Amino acid sequence: MKFARDAAQGGMEEVELGKIAVRNASSDAVKQFGQRMADDHSKAGIELKSWAATENVKLPAGIDAKQSALVRRLSGMRSAELDRAYMRDMVKDHENDIAQFQKEASSGSDRDLQGFASKTLPTLRDHLRMAKETSKAVGAMSMK
């Protein structure tokens, strides 16, 4: 159930950070990316909550302390500084997410949760591709 808890908290973090990007980013591409993160991770969160209700599993109601610190840090940033910091975090976060979701999809113990992970993986891969492209556009990372 660690996967479900981590996925729930990670999704909530993505929604919060996406909203910050929509409000405070200087780049339209970063704002659009942030909106996509808020929308897609909200939908995935609803699906995960539905699974949890069916399985009688209690998911976290909010993000953890480390995630809260990142939300506070990015909330204090504006313009290009936010663009770069947010996009660097999104690349790193989605690389980690893909690894966790791939592991759950291939070796998880709950068939429905495996299905959720498998179904979500293409979206996460698309997010990573978009994050890398947007990061390069705002100077957050160099592409090799």
C-alpha positions in Angstrom: 0.0 0.0 0.0 3.1 2.3 0.1 2.7 2.8 -3.6 -0.9 4.0 -3.2 0.0 6.4 -0.4 3.0 7.7 -2.3 1.0 8.1 -5.5 -1.8 9.9 -3.7 0.6 12.4 -2.1 2.7 12.8 -5.2 -0.5 13.6 -7.2 -1.6 16.2 -4.7 1.8 17.8 -4.8 1.7 17.9 -8.6 -1.7 19.6 -8.5 -0.5 22.2 -6.0 2.7 22.9 -7.9 0.8 23.1 -11.2 -1.5 25.8 -9.7 1.5 27.8 -8.6 3.0 27.6 -12.1 -0.3 28.7 -13.6 -0.4 31.7 -11.3 3.2 32.8 -11.1 5.2 31.5 -14.1 6.4 33.9 -16.7 6.4 31.5 -19.6 3.1 30.6 -21.3 4.6 27.1 -21.9 5.2 26.6 -18.2 1.7 27.9 -17.4 0.2 25.4 -19.9 2.3 22.6 -18.5 1.2 23.5 -14.9 -2.4 23.4 -15.9 -2.0 20.0 -17.6 -0.3 18.7 -14.4 -3.2 20.0 -12.2 -5.8 18.5 -14.5 -4.2 15.1 -15.2 -3.1 14.5 -11.6 -6.5 15.6 -10.3 -8.1 13.0 -12.5 -5.6 10.3 -11.4 -6.2 11.2 -7.8 -10.0 10.7 -8.2 -9.4 7.3 -9.7 -7.0 6.3 -6.9 -9.4 7.5 -4.3 -12.1 5.4 -5.9 -9.9 2.3 -5.7 -9.1 3.1 -2.0 -12.7 3.4 -1.1 -13.5 0.1 -2.8 -10.6 -1.6 -1.0 -11.2 0.2 2.3 -7.7 1.8 2.2 -7.1 5.1 3.9 -5.0 7.4 1.7 -3.2 10.5 3.0 -5.4 13.7 3.1 -2.5 16.0 2.2 1.1 16.2 1.2 4.0 15.4 3.5 6.4 17.9 5.1 9.1 17.7 2.4 6.4 18.3 -0.3 5.0 21.2 1.7 8.5 22.8 1.9 8.8 22.6 -1.9 5.3 24.1 -2.4 6.2 27.0 0.0 9.6 27.5 -1.7 8.1 27.6 -5.2 5.2 29.8 -4.0 7.7 32.5 -3.1 9.2 32.5 -6.6 8.1 34.5 -9.6 8.8 34.7 -13.3 11.8 33.0 -14.9 13.2 31.9 -11.5 10.0 29.9 -10.9 9.9 28.6 -14.5 13.3 27.0 -14.2 12.9 25.7 -10.6 9.5 24.2 -11.4 10.5 22.6 -14.6 13.7 21.1 -13.1 11.5 19.6 -10.3 9.0 18.3 -12.8 11.6 16.4 -14.8 13.1 14.8 -11.7 9.7 14.0 -10.2 8.4 12.4 -13.4 11.5 10.3 -13.8 10.9 9.0 -10.2 7.2 8.6 -10.8 7.7 6.5 -13.9 10.1 4.2 -12.1 7.6 3.7 -9.2 4.6 3.2 -11.5 6.5 0.8 -13.7 7.5 -1.3 -10.7 3.9 -1.4 -9.4 2.5 -2.2 -12.9 4.9 -5.2 -13.3 5.2 -6.6 -9.8 2.4 -5.1 -7.6 0.3 -7.4 -5.4 -3.1 -5.8 -6.0 -4.5 -6.4 -9.5 -6.6 -3.2 -9.6 -3.6 -1.1 -8.4 -1.4 -2.7 -11.0 -4.0 -1.7 -13.6 -4.1 1.9 -12.3 -0.3 2.0 -12.6 -0.3 0.5 -16.1 -3.0 2.9 -17.2 -1.3 5.9 -15.8 2.2 5.2 -17.2 1.6 6.5 -20.7 0.4 9.8 -19.2 3.4 10.1 -17.0 5.8 9.4 -19.9 4.0 12.1 -21.9 4.4 14.4 -18.9 8.2 13.7 -18.7 8.6 14.3 -22.5 6.7 17.6 -22.1 8.7 18.5 -19.0 12.0 18.0 -20.8 10.9 20.0 -23.8 9.6 22.9 -21.6 12.7 22.7 -19.4 14.9 23.2 -22.4 12.8 26.1 -23.7 13.1 28.0 -20.4 16.8 27.2 -19.8 16.2 24.8 -16.9 18.3 22.0 -18.3 20.5 21.3 -21.3 19.4 18.5 -23.5 22.0 15.9 -24.3 
